[in-house]
Every structure is written in structure tokens, then in C-alpha cells.
Amino acid sequence: MNNLSSNNSPQIPYTEFADRLKIAMNARNYTVADLARRIHASHSTISMYRCGSRMPDIEMLRIIAKELHVSTDYLLGLTDFFY
């Protein structure tokens, strides 16, 4: 099975995003509560992102990347560089 949806858009594995989110949060010494408070999201939403059961929409992805000082490409696993 390939990694393309029916509209031929590449799919980002949730676990890749979750792992990179954890790394970026650890680099900033952020807890789930810290990030949730800073970006005005619920604790449970951030927890779901971190465990890989949910992905943020594009706007939330941008907000998370900005707060953690990393690129969206990094969070999505498209580059290994934070910026």
C-alpha cells in the first residue's frame, strides 16, 4: 500500500509528528500544560497530538511551530532541521 490518499496528497504519519512534537517541546522545556496554555488549546488536544492519535489542522500546526521555534516542515518530518 502506498502513502497516498485518493487525492494523491502525501500522508504524514501521526507518529512522526508526535515524535517531533515531543522533541521540540523538550528542547523548549515545555510540558503539555505549558504548550496548551501558550497556544490557547486544551490539555487533551496537545496530549492527543503527542501520543499520535490526532493531527493538528494547518492553522494549529503553524501556531505550534511558531511557539516552539521550529518549522512546520520539521514537525511534519520533511526536514531534520528545526528551522
Secondary structure as GFF3:
##gff-version 3
##sequence-region A 1 83
A	DSSP	alpha_helix	14	27	.	.	.	ID=ss1
A	DSSP	alpha_helix	32	39	.	.	.	ID=ss2
A	DSSP	alpha_helix	43	51	.	.	.	ID=ss3
A	DSSP	alpha_helix	58	68	.	.	.	ID=ss4
A	DSSP	alpha_helix	72	75	.	.	.	ID=ss5
###
